[in-house]
Amino acid sequence: LSGLLLDAAYGTALGQNALALTLVAYASLHLRNVVSVLPPMQSALALAPVWLGYTLLQVWMDNLHNHSADAWLRGVPLLTTALIWPLAAALVREINSRARMHG
């Protein structure tokens, strides 16, 4: 649903973001057990190919539809996700450990 809303908001081909986000969700669920036991920095490295695949899929679909997007604009989400992921993963682990202690 969020992918279709992104398609409508940005005027991209209907289903482009939906397909890309669905593939990221599938790959993330497939890697869930591996990522959950790794420290945050290593989990970011394990998920980096998934994020890179998302970016490459978006670039490929843009080229199919002759939609030109700046290459650096496609790379910014990949970079920011890789930088924010360790912090977000550590925060989620801390919340989970506190919930287990008090639950």
N, C-alpha and C positions, 0 to 999 in steps of 0.2 A: 504494500500500500504506500509506504513512504517513497519507494522508487517511482511509482506512478505519479505521485504528487510532485516529486522532483522533476520528472519529465514535463509535466504541465507548467511548472513554475519557470523552468529554464528554456522551454520551447525545443527540447531535444526530441528525437524520434520516440514515439510512444513505446515504452518497454525497455529502453536503453538502460536507464538507471535501475529499473526493476530487475532486469536480468543480471546486471552486474552485482547488485546487492544480494540477490538470491544466491549467486555463486559464492560470494564472500561468506554468507551465512552458512552455506553447506560446508565449505572448507573449514571454517572456524569450528563448527560442530564436530567435524571429523578429527580435528587436531585438539579438541577440548581436553582429552585425557593427557596428552603430551604436555600441553601448555600449563595445565594446572599444577604440575609437579616441578616446573622449572622456576628459577628465580626470575624476577621481572625483566631484567635485561636480556636473558636468554630466551624468554618467551617472546619478546619483541623480535628477536632474530628469527625465531621459528615462524612467526606470523608475517614477517616481511615479504616472503614470496606471495602470500595471499593478497597483501595490499598492493604489491607490484602488479600482480595479475589483474586486479581491479583497474588499476591505472592503465595498463596496456589494453585491456578490453574496451575501456572508454575511448582511448585514442583510436583504436581500430574501428569502432563503430562511428566515431566522428568522421574518420576518413571515408567510410562507406557512404555516408550521407553528405559528403562535401561540406561538412561543418568545421570551420577552422577555429580551433581554440589554441591559445598560446601554450606552448610546451611547458613553460615554467608554471603556468596556472594548473596544469595537470599534475605537476610534480610537488606542488605545495602541500596538498592533502597527504601525500605519501610521507613527506618529511615531517609534517606536524603530527601525524599519527604515530610515527616511529619515535618521536620525541616525547609525546604525552603518554604513550602506552605504559612504560615502566611505572610512572607515577600513579596512573589509574589502576594498574594491576596491584600495586602495593597497597593502595587505599582500599580496594575491594577485599584483599586478603586480611587487612587489619579489621575491617568491619565484620568479616566472617568469623575471625578468631574471637573478637569481643562478643559476638552473638552466641558462640558456642560456650564461652565462659559463663555468660549470664543466663543461658537458656537451658 
